[in-house]
Amino acid sequence: MVFALRTRRAWFLMKQRAEERGGGWARIWDEGFGDEIKWCEPGWIGHGAVIEDAISMPP
């Protein structure tokens, strides 16, 4: 569940930065990266526990 919240937070932060800061943030938002995050979200959520474990492992 934590990973799902992180992906949603990333989407909202990217949208906010695109609107407020413009520049590269606006460019990648306009190119559809926010849509990519939403499109991939079900897969990320379905594998969230595995991803969480992988990114939490010490090097």
N, C-alpha and C positions, 0 to 999 in steps of 0.2 A: 504493500500500500504506500509505503514511503516513496518508492520510485514513481508511482503514478502522480503523487503530489508534486514531485520534483519536475516532471515533464510538464504538468499544467502550469507550474510557476514559471518555468522557462518560457512557455508560450506567452504568458501575460507580461513578463518582463521585457521580452523582445518587442511585443506590440507597443508597450509603453515607451520604450527607448526609441523605437522608430518614430512614434508620434512626437515625442518631446525633443529628441536630439537630432533626428534626421540623419544625414550623412550615410555612412555604411549600414547603420541599423535600418534606415528607411529603404535602402537599396535591397538588402537581403529580404526584408519583409515584402517589398513590392515584387520581388522575384518569386515569391511563394514559399519561402522557408517556413513560415507559420503554418501554412497548409500542410507542408510535409510533416511537421511535428504532429499535427492532429491526425493525419492519415496513418502514421506509424504508432500512434498511442495505443491502440488495442493490442498490438503485438508486444509492445514494451510492457504493458500492464500484465499481459498473460505470462510473461517471462520475468516479471519484476523481481521475484525472490532470487532467481539465478543471477540476474544482473546486479542486484544489491550485494549478494555474496561476492561476486567477482570484483566489484569496485571497492569492497571493504577489506579485501585480503591484504595483508602486509606484503611489501615487495620482496 
